[in-house]
Amino acid sequence: MRQLSRRVLAASESQTLSIAARAKQLAREGHDVISLAVGEPDFPTPACVRRAAIAAIEDGKTRYTEASGILELRRAVAEKFRTEHQLLHASEETVLISCGAKHSIMNALHAICNPGDRVIIVAPYWVSYPAMVVLAGAEPVILETTPASGFKLQPEQLRAALDSRTACVILNSPCNPTGVMYTRHELEALAAVLADHDCYIISDEIYEKLTYTRQHVSIGSFEQVAHRTITVNGCSKAYAMTGWRIGFMTGPAHLIAQAAKVQSQDTSNPNSIAQYAALAALEHAAADVEHMRSCFEQRRQLLLDLLGVVPTVRALPPDGAFYVWLDIGALLTEQRTSADIATELLERYYVATVPGEAFGMAGYLRLSFATSEEHLKRAVERIVTYLASLNS
């Protein structure tokens, strides 16, 4: 039998989706599963967005659009990037609307990468980055961070990793899975290093509206790297629109044009109805976003309080997103990995979490607080029961 694509065979599957699928299977079998695994808001999509989608259907806006997205949405996104992110070069010509932020990143990587290129990824990382780089024909280069560095990339670490084969660096702030955010000073230091090296920067900012300790800063707002930065965002997290699949990005005009070419041959335009819904989200859903952010902030504090009295584990307070990065290193043995712990929590105690191995760093669990306070309380109770069983 003829061999399949080596690039596809070399790419890993998404562990978060496989864990979520197993949790749903257990729930269908009648088990009381509490999922802290999926990065998905549990709120309904805002009413103004739903109404706009219905109106788009009734108005017959159900046909092909421009492959790069409808003009009205591209203009609204460009305005958002200029006013909220200080990306002064953003315009309707340099915005590409895609089928989710993941699709935006994939389009950008395909436009950037050639065989033999390297793409720097900061660990812990979002689960899909390495596989996306492999699928784009490049080589992932993983730079590990530490608790001492706040799980943030350090300038000297970045400088040492850059070489002539480095085509791109992927940054993520707020970060999935840790929730950490880079400060303006920290981004300035990274930008100063990158200014001396001819590579692109993909800045994944999908969680930028869900912040709790500091204001979000876009690295693309720094003049010395603005002309090489691709800023990615979307509607999924802030507007509870994960299933609508609308992401967007801006960057250098020549790169966006090539990314749009990739998309035109891959998916054509994003869903027309979802585009009009996204336009309504950007124009009318600010109050809904703040309500959800405030609720997430309360849940964040609740989960930190609940975990704060649990022995042998340590929670990292997140600056943004809706995850707690839980240090379970004290529980590991030669026979017990963090993946084993996540499996046992799911199969025996019916709490779905994601092990640190999925994010390139063993010894941790990612817990999502995008669920009800009651679920968070019950989940931690089960985790405590599991921990007690280890000492019995």
CORHUDA-V193664 format. One record per residue. RES is the residue in one small letter. SS is DSSP state (H for helix, E for strand, L for the rest). NEAR is the number of other C-alpha atoms within 8 Angstrom. Layout:
[[RES:SS:NEAR] [RES:SS:NEAR]]
This chain:
[[m:L:2] [r:L:3] [q:L:5] [l:L:6] [s:L:6] [r:H:7] [r:H:9] [v:H:9] [l:H:8] [a:H:8] [a:L:11] [s:L:6] [e:L:6] [s:L:8] [q:H:9] [t:H:11] [l:H:8] [s:H:9] [i:H:12] [a:H:12] [a:H:8] [r:H:8] [a:H:13] [k:H:9] [q:H:8] [l:H:10] [a:H:10] [r:H:7] [e:L:6] [g:L:6] [h:L:8] [d:L:6] [v:L:12] [i:E:9] [s:E:10] [l:L:14] [a:L:13] [v:L:9] [g:L:7] [e:L:9] [p:L:9] [d:L:8] [f:L:6] [p:L:5] [t:L:9] [p:L:11] [a:H:6] [c:H:10] [v:H:13] [r:H:10] [r:H:9] [a:H:11] [a:H:12] [i:H:8] [a:H:8] [a:H:12] [i:H:10] [e:H:7] [d:L:6] [g:L:7] [k:L:9] [t:L:8] [r:L:6] [y:L:6] [t:L:8] [e:L:7] [a:L:10] [s:L:12] [g:L:14] [i:L:9] [l:H:7] [e:H:7] [l:H:12] [r:H:15] [r:H:10] [a:H:11] [v:H:12] [a:H:14] [e:H:10] [k:H:9] [f:H:13] [r:H:12] [t:H:8] [e:H:6] [h:H:10] [q:L:9] [l:L:11] [l:L:7] [h:L:5] [a:L:14] [s:L:10] [e:H:10] [e:H:7] [t:H:13] [v:E:16] [l:E:14] [i:E:13] [s:E:16] [c:L:12] [g:L:13] [a:H:15] [k:H:8] [h:H:10] [s:H:16] [i:H:10] [m:H:10] [n:H:12] [a:H:12] [l:H:11] [h:H:10] [a:H:10] [i:H:10] [c:L:11] [n:L:8] [p:L:6] [g:L:8] [d:L:12] [r:E:12] [v:E:14] [i:E:13] [i:E:14] [v:E:13] [a:E:12] [p:L:13] [y:L:12] [w:L:9] [v:L:11] [s:L:7] [y:H:9] [p:H:10] [a:H:11] [m:H:11] [v:H:13] [v:H:14] [l:H:10] [a:L:11] [g:L:12] [a:L:14] [e:E:10] [p:E:11] [v:E:8] [i:E:8] [l:E:10] [e:E:8] [t:L:12] [t:L:8] [p:H:6] [a:H:5] [s:H:9] [g:L:8] [f:L:12] [k:L:10] [l:L:11] [q:L:8] [p:H:9] [e:H:6] [q:H:9] [l:H:11] [r:H:9] [a:H:6] [a:H:7] [l:L:9] [d:L:5] [s:L:4] [r:L:8] [t:E:12] [a:E:12] [c:E:12] [v:E:12] [i:E:12] [l:E:10] [n:E:9] [s:L:15] [p:L:17] [c:L:14] [n:L:11] [p:L:12] [t:L:13] [g:L:17] [v:L:13] [m:L:11] [y:L:10] [t:L:9] [r:H:7] [h:H:6] [e:H:8] [l:H:10] [e:H:10] [a:H:9] [l:H:11] [a:H:12] [a:H:9] [v:H:11] [l:H:11] [a:L:9] [d:L:6] [h:L:7] [d:L:7] [c:L:10] [y:E:11] [i:E:11] [i:E:13] [s:E:15] [d:E:11] [e:L:12] [i:L:13] [y:L:14] [e:L:11] [k:L:8] [l:L:11] [t:E:14] [y:L:8] [t:L:6] [r:L:8] [q:L:5] [h:L:11] [v:L:9] [s:L:11] [i:H:12] [g:H:13] [s:H:11] [f:L:10] [e:H:7] [q:H:8] [v:H:12] [a:H:12] [h:L:9] [r:L:10] [t:E:14] [i:E:14] [t:E:13] [v:E:16] [n:E:12] [g:E:11] [c:L:16] [s:L:16] [k:L:12] [a:L:13] [y:L:12] [a:L:14] [m:L:12] [t:H:10] [g:H:5] [w:H:7] [r:L:14] [i:L:17] [g:E:17] [f:E:15] [m:E:13] [t:E:14] [g:L:15] [p:L:11] [a:H:8] [h:H:6] [l:H:11] [i:H:14] [a:H:9] [q:H:9] [a:H:13] [a:H:12] [k:H:8] [v:H:11] [q:H:14] [s:H:11] [q:H:7] [d:H:6] [t:L:7] [s:L:8] [n:L:14] [p:L:14] [n:L:8] [s:H:12] [i:H:11] [a:H:12] [q:H:13] [y:H:12] [a:H:13] [a:H:12] [l:H:11] [a:H:12] [a:H:14] [l:H:10] [e:H:8] [h:H:8] [a:L:13] [a:H:9] [a:H:7] [d:H:9] [v:H:11] [e:H:8] [h:H:8] [m:H:10] [r:H:12] [s:H:8] [c:H:8] [f:H:12] [e:H:9] [q:H:8] [r:H:11] [r:H:13] [q:H:8] [l:H:9] [l:H:11] [l:H:11] [d:H:8] [l:H:10] [l:H:11] [g:H:8] [v:L:6] [v:L:8] [p:L:4] [t:L:7] [v:L:11] [r:E:9] [a:E:11] [l:E:9] [p:L:8] [p:L:14] [d:L:12] [g:E:15] [a:L:13] [f:L:13] [y:E:15] [v:E:17] [w:E:15] [l:E:12] [d:E:12] [i:L:13] [g:H:9] [a:H:7] [l:H:7] [l:L:11] [t:L:6] [e:L:5] [q:L:5] [r:L:9] [t:L:11] [s:H:16] [a:H:11] [d:H:8] [i:H:10] [a:H:13] [t:H:8] [e:H:9] [l:H:14] [l:H:13] [e:H:8] [r:H:6] [y:H:10] [y:L:12] [v:E:14] [a:E:15] [t:L:15] [v:E:15] [p:E:15] [g:H:15] [e:H:11] [a:H:10] [f:H:12] [g:L:10] [m:L:10] [a:L:10] [g:L:13] [y:E:14] [l:E:14] [r:E:16] [l:E:12] [s:E:13] [f:L:14] [a:L:12] [t:L:10] [s:L:9] [e:H:8] [e:H:6] [h:H:9] [l:H:11] [k:H:10] [r:H:8] [a:H:10] [v:H:10] [e:H:8] [r:H:10] [i:H:11] [v:H:9] [t:H:8] [y:H:10] [l:H:8] [a:H:8] [s:H:7] [l:H:6] [n:L:5] [s:L:4]]
